[in-house]
Amino acid sequence: MSESQRATESSPLLSPDTPDVKETGTPNTEQIKLFSCVSVALSMMTGVGIFIFPNLVLQDVESGGASLLIWTTAGIIALLAGLCYSELSTALPGSGGELVYIQKVYGRAAANLFLLTSAFVKYPAITIIMTRTSFTYLLKCFTDFSLESSPYEFLLSLAGIFIVVTTCLMACCSTRLCTVAINALNFCKLFGILLILSFALYVGITAPDKAEIAGRFSLKNTTTHVPTLLISLFGAIASYEGWNSLNLVAGEVHNPQHTMPLAITIATCSAIVFYLSCNIAYLVVLPLNVMKSSTAVALDLGRIALGQCGTILLSICVVASCLATVLGLVLCNSRLLQRAARDGQIPEVFKLTLNRTATPILSVILHGLICSVFAMITSLEALTTIVIIVSWLFYSLCFTAQLVLRYRDKVKPSFRVAVLIPVLLIMFSVILMISPALTNVGKYRSSFFVTVILLAILTPISVLSTLPSLHRPDSPLVLTSNKLTRYVESSGSFS
């Protein structure tokens, strides 16, 4: 779930004035080689999810051994999906990722829906997951406040809005300030991970009852309820989010037919080792019942291993990591909203930038408002469900596009995977998306229907935004939008 690097990895998306997809590569800019590709993909996949989701996965599957299998399965799924995207990157050379593939195969309306869903649903939901986590770790570091109480839910929403407003103000002041802060804060993530592994090694060596620790890794008491097992994949799959990051810059990758699949294989296998190592560390230090009931699993590990000092150290690391992601999302999503304004999907005024800082300040403000609405959702499970559904909806469209390009359009990519892989991934995507509706847990079911409603609202907007009649110079919407834009520009501060 590490989205902070997306802001610093600028992705050259489609030109807003060009309705067709660019299908030619950019050989003069091919400069990203294997090591850099592995670094980018691995840094995107090894985000702050390891501080957020291990206890949720264990709660669902009920056993330590099964939780490790879930994390391994999610990594294999990410690997197969990344290989499919590697084929897409050679079938449609160039940068842009999903936006390019969806527009080429399904048309402008589907690409608009992807853009709007990412900007108005996915990234704001991830932002609130981060703010929720950072506040929870801060609160649990110094108090034993009940996380089930109504005051906590109110404070959670209030803290989310405060963090969003603060980061948006930073983005308005200086983009460079944000990128410097992101780079600095990301070091805390690495330090936190090293602390977790070090604490586990210390406890594992000094523990008097090693047989009890070994028993935590058994498959005993594993749930056999299929919808629950599918739900348990949500947190793990969300943590591996980033396996598709290389496709955003595929047009700049050296020898992509060789580099892309090799890089995603190395990065994903490394990420699997990383997540398994951290989960093993949690299981070594924390008894199963403590880990299941934990709302701040890294903090509890620090408390058991090193007392209050470990608690404070790991809390600082987690909060810093979450804030880095929030800052990255402000930069990333404000540019997506700016792009949507240029495409005519939202009022044109949101494409304007502040002359002094060259920042799309109005898009930053819009991002903050959207996130403030999502801050009213206090359930981590509900937010994760929303992210998973909207993400895998478009991933499944891309897997289908892969088959369409291969068999309908007769495109012959230089790298191909077995046809069974995208077929299985499409089936898996559908099952994964509908699994919240099949469970008996209310927060999953309600978040499923909330996501459906959001998609039902955004879909007609995406379709209508492609109608030529709405973009005529004499259209009331265009006249109103232009008037508002000219009024803001007349201040002399925006262009």
Secondary structure as UniProt FT lines:
FT   HELIX           4..8
FT   TURN            16..17
FT   HELIX           27..29
FT   HELIX           34..45
FT   HELIX           49..52
FT   HELIX           54..61
FT   HELIX           64..91
FT   HELIX           98..106
FT   HELIX           108..117
FT   HELIX           118..122
FT   HELIX           123..142
FT   TURN            147..148
FT   HELIX           150..173
FT   HELIX           175..206
FT   HELIX           210..215
FT   TURN            216..217
FT   TURN            220..221
FT   HELIX           226..239
FT   TURN            240..244
FT   HELIX           245..252
FT   HELIX           256..285
FT   HELIX           288..293
FT   HELIX           297..342
FT   TURN            343..344
FT   HELIX           348..351
FT   TURN            355..358
FT   HELIX           361..374
FT   TURN            375..376
FT   HELIX           380..407
FT   HELIX           420..438
FT   HELIX           442..464
FT   TURN            465..466
FT   HELIX           468..471
FT   TURN            473..474
FT   HELIX           476..489
FT   TURN            490..491
//
